[in-house]
Amino acid sequence: MEVSHLPQQDQQQQQQQQSQQQQQQQQQPLQQQQQSQQAALSGKMLDAQQLLPNGEQPRTIPVVPSQYTANRAQPGQQAYTTVPEYAAQSVGSGLKHQEGGFLSLAEDSENAVSSPGEQVEGLAALTGEQRQRVEYLQRMPSYQAIIQADFKPLQKLMGKISMLPRRPDVSKGKYSLKDFQMLRTLGTGSFGRVHLVRSVHNHRYYAIKVLKKAQVIKMKQVEHTNDERRMLKLVEHPFLIRMWGTFQDSRNLFMVMDFIEGGELFSLLRKSQRFPNPVAKFYAAEVILAIEYLHSHNIIYRDLKPENILLDRNGHIKITDFGFAKEVETVTWTLCGTPDYIAPEVITTKPYNKSVDWWSLGILIYEMLAGYTPFYDQTPMKTYEKILVGKVFYPSYFHPDVVDLLSKLITSDLTRRLGNLQNGAEDIRNHPWFSEVVWEKLLMKDIETPYEPPITAGVGDTSLFDRYPETQMDYGVQCDDPYADYFKDF
């Protein structure tokens, strides 16, 4: 067979083009490094697209149409054929870039992000890790939280009594609907809605959680609803949601809470797909202080997940939704939680204690770093099977220190699980992965956050919350109340 040869001139041009391409490839990392250094010096907020490795273009990841939604919504809600917009756009004002310190994005800044419009052609074009994320996003919602029917002053932070101030006791019937102007719906759930409201007295914005009595009773959630009210009455911490009061009418229960403008950590995680090591560390550290505080009051939280972590306007966390929280001095047996986050001893209906929250912390850290949970699967039963087997696969980009920490949190051996040992949460705070954290400063919010929500409209800004159809509600009805005996504390 005759072999054709390029003319000498064409060969020289081809060699020059190859040489130019190599030079451009070598210059790209240097240009990115210079951009990062300039941003760090100027204190600029980096857009997520600037965090892409080697000039890679952002893209959306296709999701196979299915009955499962991409945002852990409840069954029956809209299913997406692609990753929804909040998971397919840049972070907006982005994550802060600092040189040094545990908030720096210098390490692990290869986060992949997405933008609307472009798609990878089929699953075959994805890497193994990207395919895992696709499967995670399209799988059955993580699902909704499930439930099967069946707290002393602040203490022990850094081994000292905390001097945080306490607010006055929350009293029932402190408010009524006449005290508030209803503005818009912030979220919906199985039992009711959360509304943004404005006080007609002090003109402050609040969030009112409204629960339908009939639905609470139908779903056998009376005890948990009363527990939530009681827990929120007791707690006071910088990283926990605050409840100001409760009231009721003949058909509904009302809980007046702080309005937290920054939206859910879940939404930020979906936009980023996964967090760099220092960012995940920051959020995990604030969660630890909140959970440690609850445990010091003999409260198990039992539903730790990104959806239940809000961000305030400065980027600090607020843990919300105390529907599964319970006051427990020793052990309890109730099966409840969100499948991906449930500890193995809960699944096997063994008596369990507060250490289930530390298991969930491990799952949360893993999800923040990887973009998916370690035991995810298409159905809760398959997820439970994986949890009971207990095999965890750690991506190669996980820092060795966090692998060590997670191996001591995500373990069924309660004699090894950090937080459950003699020193309690101190063992977690003293782990090498948290070596940069100054816990006293963090508790006082004296550390800059890695991300500030892009709140532009001032107090009462709801731009970071999804829009929901507004319907006429049966609020304020006063008539014979067949449910009065169930909710006397409201």
C-alpha positions as CSV (number, residue, x, y, z in Angstrom):
1,M,0.0,0.0,0.0
2,E,1.3,3.4,-0.9
3,V,1.9,5.9,1.9
4,S,1.2,9.5,1.2
5,H,3.6,12.1,2.6
6,L,2.8,15.7,3.5
7,P,4.7,18.4,1.7
8,Q,7.6,19.8,3.7
9,Q,5.9,23.2,4.1
10,D,2.7,21.6,5.4
11,Q,4.8,19.6,7.9
12,Q,6.4,22.8,9.2
13,Q,3.0,24.5,9.6
14,Q,1.7,21.5,11.5
15,Q,4.7,21.5,13.8
16,Q,4.2,25.2,14.5
17,Q,0.5,24.7,15.3
18,Q,1.3,21.8,17.7
19,S,4.0,24.0,19.4
20,Q,1.5,26.9,19.8
21,Q,-1.1,24.5,21.3
22,Q,1.4,23.2,23.8
23,Q,2.4,26.7,24.8
24,Q,-1.2,27.7,25.3
25,Q,-1.9,24.6,27.5
26,Q,1.2,25.4,29.6
27,Q,0.1,29.0,30.0
28,Q,-3.5,28.2,31.1
29,P,-2.6,27.0,34.7
30,L,-0.3,30.0,35.1
31,Q,-3.1,32.4,34.0
32,Q,-5.6,30.8,36.3
33,Q,-3.1,31.1,39.2
34,Q,-2.6,34.7,38.5
35,Q,-6.3,35.4,38.3
36,S,-6.8,33.6,41.7
37,Q,-3.9,35.6,43.3
38,Q,-5.4,38.9,42.0
39,A,-8.8,38.0,43.3
40,A,-7.4,37.1,46.7
41,L,-5.5,40.4,46.9
42,S,-8.6,42.4,46.0
43,G,-11.0,40.4,48.1
44,K,-13.1,39.8,45.0
45,M,-15.9,37.2,45.0
46,L,-15.0,34.6,42.4
47,D,-17.7,33.4,40.0
48,A,-18.1,29.6,40.0
49,Q,-17.1,29.5,36.4
50,Q,-13.6,30.7,37.3
51,L,-13.1,27.7,39.5
52,L,-13.2,25.3,36.5
53,P,-10.0,23.4,35.9
54,N,-7.8,24.1,32.8
55,G,-10.2,26.5,31.2
56,E,-12.9,23.8,30.9
57,Q,-16.3,25.1,29.8
58,P,-19.3,24.6,32.1
59,R,-21.9,22.2,31.0
60,T,-25.1,20.6,32.2
61,I,-25.3,17.0,33.0
62,P,-28.2,15.2,31.3
63,V,-30.7,13.5,33.5
64,V,-32.7,10.6,32.1
65,P,-36.5,11.4,32.4
66,S,-38.0,9.4,35.2
67,Q,-40.5,9.6,38.0
68,Y,-37.8,10.8,40.4
69,T,-37.1,14.4,40.9
70,A,-33.7,16.0,41.1
71,N,-34.3,18.0,44.3
72,R,-35.6,15.4,46.8
73,A,-39.1,16.7,46.3
74,Q,-42.1,14.8,47.4
75,P,-43.7,12.2,45.2
76,G,-46.1,13.6,42.6
77,Q,-44.2,16.9,42.1
78,Q,-42.7,17.8,38.7
79,A,-39.9,15.5,37.5
80,Y,-37.1,17.1,35.6
81,T,-35.6,15.9,32.3
82,T,-32.4,17.8,33.0
83,V,-30.8,19.0,36.2
84,P,-33.1,21.9,37.3
85,E,-31.9,25.5,36.8
86,Y,-30.7,25.9,40.4
87,A,-28.4,23.0,39.8
88,A,-27.4,24.2,36.3
89,Q,-26.2,27.7,36.8
90,S,-23.1,29.3,38.2
91,V,-23.0,30.2,41.9
92,G,-23.6,33.8,41.1
93,S,-21.5,36.0,43.4
94,G,-19.6,32.8,44.1
95,L,-17.4,31.5,46.9
96,K,-14.8,33.8,48.5
97,H,-11.2,33.2,47.7
98,Q,-8.6,33.7,50.4
99,E,-5.0,32.8,50.6
100,G,-4.3,30.7,53.7
101,G,-6.8,29.8,56.4
102,F,-9.4,27.1,56.3
103,L,-11.7,29.2,54.2
104,S,-9.3,29.2,51.2
105,L,-10.5,27.8,47.9
106,A,-7.0,27.3,46.7
107,E,-7.1,23.5,47.3
108,D,-9.8,21.4,45.6
109,S,-10.8,24.3,43.4
110,E,-11.5,21.9,40.5
111,N,-15.2,21.9,41.3
112,A,-17.3,21.3,38.2
113,V,-20.2,23.6,37.7
114,S,-22.9,23.8,35.2
115,S,-24.7,26.4,33.1
116,P,-28.0,26.2,31.2
117,G,-28.1,25.4,27.6
118,E,-25.2,23.0,26.9
119,Q,-25.5,19.2,27.4
120,V,-23.1,16.3,27.3
121,E,-24.3,13.9,24.6
122,G,-25.4,10.9,26.6
123,L,-24.1,9.2,29.8
124,A,-21.3,7.6,27.9
125,A,-19.6,11.0,27.7
126,L,-19.4,11.2,31.5
127,T,-16.6,10.2,33.8
128,G,-17.4,7.6,36.5
129,E,-17.7,10.4,39.1
130,Q,-20.0,12.5,36.9
131,R,-22.2,9.4,36.2
132,Q,-22.5,8.9,40.0
133,R,-23.7,12.5,40.3
134,V,-26.3,12.0,37.6
135,E,-27.6,8.8,39.2
136,Y,-27.7,10.6,42.6
137,L,-29.7,13.5,41.2
138,Q,-32.2,11.4,39.3
139,R,-32.8,8.8,41.9
140,M,-35.8,8.7,44.2
141,P,-35.8,11.8,46.4
142,S,-33.5,11.2,49.4
143,Y,-36.1,11.2,49.7
144,Q,-38.5,12.9,51.8
145,A,-37.9,12.5,55.5
146,I,-39.7,9.5,56.8
147,I,-41.2,8.5,60.1
148,Q,-42.5,5.3,61.6
149,A,-44.7,5.7,64.7
150,D,-44.1,3.2,67.4
151,F,-33.1,19.7,77.9
152,K,-29.6,23.3,81.9
153,P,-27.8,26.4,80.9
154,L,-25.4,26.4,77.9
155,Q,-22.5,24.2,78.7
156,K,-19.6,22.1,77.5
157,L,-18.4,24.3,74.6
158,M,-14.6,24.1,74.7
159,G,-15.0,22.6,78.2
160,K,-16.4,25.8,79.6
161,I,-19.9,27.2,80.4
162,S,-21.0,29.4,77.5
163,M,-21.9,32.9,78.3
164,L,-24.4,33.3,75.4
165,P,-27.5,35.3,76.5
166,R,-30.8,33.6,76.9
167,R,-34.0,35.2,75.5
168,P,-37.3,35.3,77.4
169,D,-39.5,32.1,77.4
170,V,-41.7,31.6,74.3
171,S,-45.3,31.8,75.3
172,K,-48.3,30.3,73.6
173,G,-50.9,32.5,72.1
174,K,-48.5,35.4,72.0
175,Y,-49.4,36.4,68.5
176,S,-52.4,36.3,66.1
177,L,-52.8,36.6,62.4
178,K,-53.8,40.3,62.9
179,D,-50.2,41.0,64.0
180,F,-48.8,40.1,60.6
181,Q,-49.1,41.0,56.9
182,M,-48.9,37.9,54.8
183,L,-46.5,38.5,51.8
184,R,-45.5,35.3,50.0
185,T,-45.0,31.5,50.2
186,L,-41.4,30.5,51.0
187,G,-42.0,26.7,50.9
188,T,-44.5,23.9,51.0
189,G,-44.6,20.5,52.7
190,S,-46.8,17.6,53.6
191,F,-48.5,19.4,56.4
192,G,-48.7,23.0,55.2
193,R,-46.7,26.0,54.2
194,V,-44.1,28.5,55.3
195,H,-44.9,32.2,54.6
196,L,-42.9,35.3,54.7
197,V,-44.7,37.9,56.9
198,R,-44.1,41.4,58.2
199,S,-45.1,42.5,61.7
200,V,-47.5,45.4,61.7
201,H,-46.0,46.5,65.0
202,N,-42.2,46.5,64.6
203,H,-42.1,46.1,60.8
204,R,-39.7,43.2,61.1
205,Y,-39.8,40.2,58.7
206,Y,-40.6,36.7,60.0
207,A,-41.3,33.3,58.6
208,I,-44.5,31.6,59.8
209,K,-44.7,27.9,59.6
210,V,-48.3,26.8,59.2
211,L,-49.4,23.2,59.9
212,K,-52.8,21.8,59.1
213,K,-54.2,20.1,62.2
214,A,-56.1,17.5,60.3
215,Q,-53.1,16.5,58.2
216,V,-50.8,16.3,61.3
217,I,-53.3,14.0,63.0
218,K,-53.8,11.9,59.9
219,M,-50.1,11.3,59.5
220,K,-49.7,10.5,63.2
221,Q,-47.4,13.4,63.8
222,V,-49.1,15.0,66.8
223,E,-46.3,14.0,69.2
224,H,-43.5,15.2,66.9
225,T,-45.3,18.5,66.2
226,N,-45.6,19.1,70.0
227,D,-42.0,18.0,70.4
228,E,-40.9,20.5,67.8
229,R,-42.7,23.3,69.6
230,R,-41.2,22.3,72.9
231,M,-37.6,21.9,71.6
232,L,-37.7,25.3,69.8
233,K,-39.0,26.9,73.0
234,L,-35.9,25.6,74.9
235,V,-33.0,26.2,72.5
236,E,-31.0,29.4,71.9
237,H,-27.9,29.2,69.8
238,P,-26.2,31.3,67.0
239,F,-26.5,28.4,64.6
240,L,-30.1,27.3,65.4
241,I,-33.3,28.8,64.1
242,R,-35.2,30.9,66.6
243,M,-38.9,30.6,67.4
244,W,-40.6,33.7,68.7
245,G,-44.0,32.4,69.5
246,T,-46.9,30.1,68.5
247,F,-50.7,30.4,68.1
248,Q,-53.5,28.5,66.5
249,D,-57.0,28.7,65.0
250,S,-59.6,26.0,64.6
251,R,-57.8,24.4,61.7
252,N,-54.1,25.4,61.7
253,L,-51.0,25.7,63.9
254,F,-48.8,28.7,63.5
255,M,-45.1,29.0,64.5
256,V,-43.4,32.4,64.2
257,M,-39.7,32.0,63.3
258,D,-36.8,34.1,62.2
259,F,-36.7,34.7,58.4
260,I,-33.3,33.6,57.1
261,E,-32.7,35.3,53.7
262,G,-29.8,33.2,52.3
263,G,-31.8,30.1,51.3
264,E,-30.8,26.5,51.8
265,L,-27.3,25.0,51.9
266,F,-28.8,22.3,49.7
267,S,-29.4,24.9,46.9
268,L,-25.8,26.2,47.1
269,L,-24.4,22.7,47.1
270,R,-26.4,21.8,44.0
271,K,-25.2,24.9,42.2
272,S,-21.6,24.1,43.1
273,Q,-22.1,20.3,42.7
274,R,-19.5,19.9,45.5
275,F,-17.6,22.1,47.9
276,P,-13.9,22.5,48.2
277,N,-12.3,21.0,51.3
278,P,-12.1,24.3,53.3
279,V,-15.7,25.3,52.5
280,A,-17.1,21.9,53.6
281,K,-15.0,22.2,56.7
282,F,-16.5,25.6,57.6
283,Y,-20.1,24.5,57.4
284,A,-19.3,21.2,59.2
285,A,-17.7,23.1,62.1
286,E,-20.7,25.3,62.6
287,V,-23.0,22.2,62.5
288,I,-20.8,20.5,65.1
289,L,-21.3,23.5,67.5
290,A,-25.0,23.4,67.0
291,I,-25.4,19.6,67.5
292,E,-23.1,19.7,70.5
293,Y,-25.3,22.3,72.1
294,L,-28.4,20.3,71.4
295,H,-26.8,17.2,72.9
296,S,-25.9,19.1,76.0
297,H,-29.6,19.6,76.5
298,N,-30.3,15.9,75.9
299,I,-31.8,16.6,72.5
300,I,-31.3,14.3,69.5
301,Y,-31.9,16.2,66.2
302,R,-32.3,13.2,63.9
303,D,-32.8,14.9,60.6
304,L,-29.4,16.5,59.7
305,K,-29.2,17.2,55.9
306,P,-28.4,20.1,53.6
307,E,-32.1,20.9,53.1
308,N,-32.5,21.6,56.9
309,I,-29.5,24.0,57.0
310,L,-30.3,27.6,56.0
311,L,-27.7,30.4,55.4
312,D,-28.2,33.8,56.9
313,R,-27.3,37.0,55.0
314,N,-23.7,36.8,56.1
315,G,-23.3,33.1,55.2
316,H,-23.5,31.5,58.6
317,I,-25.7,28.5,59.1
318,K,-29.1,28.2,60.8
319,I,-30.4,24.6,61.4
320,T,-34.1,24.5,61.0
321,D,-37.0,21.9,61.1
322,F,-37.1,20.3,64.5
323,G,-39.9,17.9,63.6
324,F,-37.8,14.8,64.5
325,A,-36.0,16.3,67.4
326,K,-36.6,14.6,70.7
327,E,-35.5,15.0,74.3
328,V,-33.7,11.7,75.3
329,E,-31.5,11.1,78.3
330,T,-30.5,7.6,77.4
331,V,-31.9,5.8,74.3
332,T,-34.9,5.7,72.0
333,W,-36.3,3.3,69.4
334,T,-38.3,5.4,66.8
335,L,-37.4,4.8,63.1
336,C,-37.2,8.3,61.6
337,G,-35.0,10.5,59.5
338,T,-34.0,10.7,55.8
339,P,-32.9,7.4,54.3
340,D,-29.5,8.5,53.1
341,Y,-28.6,9.8,56.5
342,I,-30.1,7.2,58.9
343,A,-27.6,5.3,61.0
344,P,-27.6,1.5,60.9
345,E,-28.7,1.0,64.4
346,V,-31.9,3.0,63.6
347,I,-32.6,0.8,60.6
348,T,-32.3,-2.4,62.6
349,T,-34.7,-0.9,65.2
350,K,-32.1,-1.2,68.0
351,P,-32.2,1.3,70.8
352,Y,-30.0,4.2,69.8
353,N,-28.6,7.4,71.4
354,K,-27.4,10.8,70.4
355,S,-24.5,9.4,68.4
356,V,-26.9,8.9,65.4
357,D,-26.4,12.7,64.8
358,W,-22.6,12.2,64.5
359,W,-23.2,9.5,61.9
360,S,-25.4,12.0,60.0
361,L,-22.6,14.6,60.3
362,G,-20.3,12.1,58.5
363,I,-22.8,11.7,55.7
364,L,-23.3,15.5,55.5
365,I,-19.5,16.1,55.2
366,Y,-19.2,13.3,52.5
367,E,-22.1,14.8,50.5
368,M,-20.6,18.3,50.7
369,L,-17.2,17.1,49.4
370,A,-18.5,14.6,46.8
371,G,-21.8,16.0,45.7
372,Y,-23.6,12.8,46.6
373,T,-24.1,10.6,49.6
374,P,-22.0,7.4,50.2
375,F,-24.9,5.0,50.3
376,Y,-27.3,6.5,47.7
377,D,-29.5,4.2,45.6
378,Q,-32.7,4.2,43.6
379,T,-35.0,3.1,46.5
380,P,-34.9,3.5,50.3
381,M,-34.6,-0.3,50.8
382,K,-31.5,-0.5,48.6
383,T,-30.0,2.4,50.4
384,Y,-30.7,0.7,53.8
385,E,-29.0,-2.4,52.5
386,K,-25.9,-0.4,51.6
387,I,-25.9,1.3,55.0
388,L,-26.0,-2.1,56.8
389,V,-23.1,-3.4,54.7
390,G,-21.2,-0.2,55.6
391,K,-18.8,-0.1,52.6
392,V,-17.7,3.5,51.9
393,F,-15.8,4.4,48.8
394,Y,-13.8,7.6,49.1
395,P,-13.0,9.7,45.9
396,S,-9.3,10.1,45.3
397,Y,-9.5,13.9,45.8
398,F,-10.6,13.5,49.5
399,H,-7.9,14.8,51.8
400,P,-6.4,12.0,54.0
401,D,-7.5,13.8,57.1
402,V,-11.1,13.9,56.1
403,V,-11.1,10.2,55.1
404,D,-9.8,9.4,58.6
405,L,-12.5,11.5,60.2
406,L,-15.3,10.0,58.1
407,S,-14.1,6.5,58.8
408,K,-14.6,7.3,62.5
409,L,-18.0,8.9,62.0
410,I,-19.6,6.6,59.4
411,T,-19.1,3.4,61.4
412,S,-21.6,1.0,62.9
413,D,-19.1,0.3,65.7
414,L,-20.3,2.5,68.5
415,T,-17.1,1.9,70.4
416,R,-15.2,3.7,67.6
417,R,-17.7,6.4,66.5
418,L,-16.4,9.8,67.4
419,G,-18.8,11.8,69.5
420,N,-20.0,8.6,71.2
421,L,-16.7,8.1,73.2
422,Q,-15.8,9.5,76.6
423,N,-14.8,12.9,75.4
424,G,-17.9,13.4,73.3
425,A,-17.9,16.0,70.6
426,E,-14.4,17.2,71.8
427,D,-12.9,14.2,69.9
428,I,-14.4,15.6,66.7
429,R,-13.4,19.2,67.3
430,N,-9.8,18.0,68.1
431,H,-9.5,15.9,64.9
432,P,-6.7,17.0,62.6
433,W,-9.1,17.9,59.8
434,F,-10.4,20.8,62.0
435,S,-6.9,21.8,63.2
436,E,-7.2,25.3,61.7
437,V,-10.6,26.1,63.3
438,V,-10.6,28.5,66.2
439,W,-13.8,27.3,67.8
440,E,-14.4,30.2,70.2
441,K,-14.1,32.7,67.3
442,L,-16.4,30.6,65.2
443,L,-19.1,30.5,67.9
444,M,-19.0,34.3,68.1
445,K,-19.2,34.5,64.3
446,D,-15.9,36.2,64.3
447,I,-14.6,34.3,61.2
448,E,-15.3,35.4,57.7
449,T,-17.7,33.0,55.8
450,P,-16.7,31.4,52.5
451,Y,-19.9,32.5,50.8
452,E,-22.2,35.5,51.2
453,P,-25.6,35.0,49.6
454,P,-26.3,37.6,46.9
455,I,-28.9,39.5,48.8
456,T,-29.5,42.7,46.9
457,A,-33.0,43.9,47.9
458,G,-32.2,44.5,51.6
459,V,-34.2,43.1,54.5
460,G,-37.0,40.8,53.4
461,D,-35.3,39.8,50.1
462,T,-36.7,36.5,48.9
463,S,-34.8,36.2,45.6
464,L,-33.0,33.0,46.8
465,F,-36.3,31.2,47.4
466,D,-38.3,29.3,44.7
467,R,-41.7,30.7,43.7
468,Y,-44.8,28.8,44.7
469,P,-48.4,29.3,43.5
470,E,-50.3,31.4,46.0
471,T,-53.7,30.0,46.9
472,Q,-56.5,31.1,49.2
473,M,-55.8,29.7,52.7
474,D,-58.4,28.9,55.4
475,Y,-56.4,30.8,58.0
476,G,-58.0,32.6,61.0
477,V,-61.2,30.4,61.1
478,Q,-62.6,30.3,64.6
479,C,-65.3,27.7,65.1
480,D,-65.7,24.4,67.0
481,D,-62.3,22.8,67.1
482,P,-62.3,19.0,67.2
483,Y,-58.5,19.0,67.5
484,A,-58.2,21.3,70.5
485,D,-57.1,18.6,72.9
486,Y,-54.2,17.5,70.7
487,F,-52.4,20.9,70.7
488,K,-52.9,22.5,74.1
489,D,-49.3,24.0,74.1
490,F,-50.0,26.1,71.0
